[in-house]
Structure formats: structure tokens, C-alpha cells
């Protein structure tokens, strides 16, 4: 969006305050152009549904936050992404209450990539953190972007799992992007900024408030093809994310745990409510592989099929799989790979439709 149009959009956005979500429908009545809206007379604005108090705000001099936003966006790797920009994520626009403006820092191209949300308890067990780390590492190695909320516990482990394999991760925050919360994750935020993306719908300067985080959660689930809950207590905020994902028509996966662990009771409830039980990243790939292909096809915009180039290790593994069903134990013997490395490589091959699952935990080349 051109700078003058963006400035007019930002003036409307901040002038409307909590009512900024009416902007998409409002702008539709003015050819999608914020400058035309601002130049319209009072009768036209009232006919479009604006209150007199809102018209007064719009008629006032440019909102002071506009210059702050524009200055921030002129700094390297900072972006303001309006709901009608080409760079706005298509999956997020599909939810009923999509954000009208995103603040982004890092690599905004990741918003167009296939994502999986990994969320869970802040007070997780060491085993839960390890599960989140390993799921994230393997799914990220296979080409999925890991999206989470940068909270302590499971969220942090998921981000670190993706960073460990030099893969992509997105953190959706519940504060303005100029305020990192929690402060203990300042170094993690720096690492995500360098490799991935920080995203928020909250204006600069917005501090952490309890009401921000359920609002933030709908963006986490809305960006992703599916949401994986690794550990969650019965009243965990992660259950809100899972519920929102289901309401948005997205898949929900849950990792089961001990019946004696209070941090897994939320996951068990999700499974009872219809979430897919998952024990390995391959369980997820099997369910969402067709959706991944759809997103990649949309992203390519007719520029040819999307495929992930295979290195020599993946080509060798493809050769040892062959065209007859073979299980992981045999593949470990044939390839010399560890089971963790084998799992992430199998996931990449399956996502790219080079192999498929077969009965008995086997795989076959196609």
C-alpha cells in the first residue's frame, strides 16, 4: 500500500479504536480506498454506519499513533500488513474475525507458508517440553513453519525446536512488538526475529494484559493448517486455541500422556471431544498432507508445481524404501539413520508425495 494510503488507513484504524474491525465492510462502501472515505461528507459516513462520535474522531487531525507506526515500519525488517494487502495470509483472512492490521518483524514471507501451531502449558513437564521440541524439529525439518505464542513452557520449546534445525518459526505475541513478553524470552525473541517472524495485531506500546492472550490465540490457530496441543491442564489457555481452531475448521491434534499427570488432562479432554490422537509427527503429516499441497499450490499462483529439492541423504533414503512396504526398524538397518532423523526425513518425503503410509506402520515409495 502506498504511504499516503497507508497513513489514511492507519488514521482510520486508530480513530475507530476497538471498532476497527468494521474497517473491511466500511471500506467496501468507498471502493476500498481509505482516502475516499476520509474525503466523504457526513451524510455518506453516517449512511455507511458510522456514529457521530466516530465521524468526529475521523475528522480530527491525523491520529498521533500514525507517525509512530510509519516511523517504526521504516526501520529494517518491520512491516505493517493491512487486511487487503497481497502479503496478508490467506488462511487468516478466512476466519470470521480476522485482524484488520498486522504488525510484523522479521521475514513476512513466512505468513504465506504452510504452518502448524504447537501450543501447550506454560508450566509443562520436562517430558512435555521435550515432546514439543522434537515434534517441532521434525515438522520444521519437513518444511512446515512452526507457529506458537512465545509463552514459557511448550510454546518456547516449539520455537526452539524449529530454530535448532535452522527452520522457520512464527511467534504471535499478546503485546505490541516493541515490548517483549515474557522478558525471560528476550533472547528467544531475538533468535526468532533473525530466523523467523514476530507478529501482533496489538499497536506498539500495548502491554501484556490477560484479555490480550485469548484474542492472540485466534491468530495462532487462524494462521495454521492445524493445531497440535502437547500438554494442557484442564483450564489451560491452549484449550482456547484448540477450540478456536476447531471453530475455524482446522484440524486439532493432541498428544496423550499419563492419567496421573494433571498437565495432560486437557489433552485427554480434547481427544474425547474429537481431536486426533497423535504419537509421532507422521500422524500429523498423514492427516494434513493434502492441505499442505493446496496451500503450496495457492502460494505458487500458477508458477509451476512447488517441490522441495531433495538432498543426497533424502534421495538415498528414497532408494532404500523401495516399492514394497517396509517398516521403520528395517529402514534404520538399511539407512544407518537414527529413528529421530529417519522420522523427520520420512515426513518430508510424505509431504512431497514421494512415499505414502501403508498398514502396519510401513511406508512405500510411490
ABEGO torsion letter per residue (X at the ends): XBAAAAAAAAAAAAAAEAAAAAAAAAAAAAGGBAAAAAABBAAAAAAAGBBAAAAAAAABBBBAAAAAAAAAAABBGBBBBBAABAABBAAAAABAABBABBBBBEBAAAAABBBBBBBEBABBBAAAAAAAAAAAAAAAAAGBBBBBAGBBEAAAAAAAAAAAAGBBBBBBBABBAABBOBAAAAAAAAAAAAABBBBBABBBGBBBBAAAAAAAAAAAAAABABBBBABBBAABAAAAAAAAAAAAGBBBBBBBBBAABAAAAAAAAAAAAGBBBBABAAAAAAAAAAAAAAAAAAAAGGAEBBBBBBBAAAAAAAAAAEABBBBAAAAAAAAGBBAAAAAAAAAAAAAAGABBBBBGGBBBBX
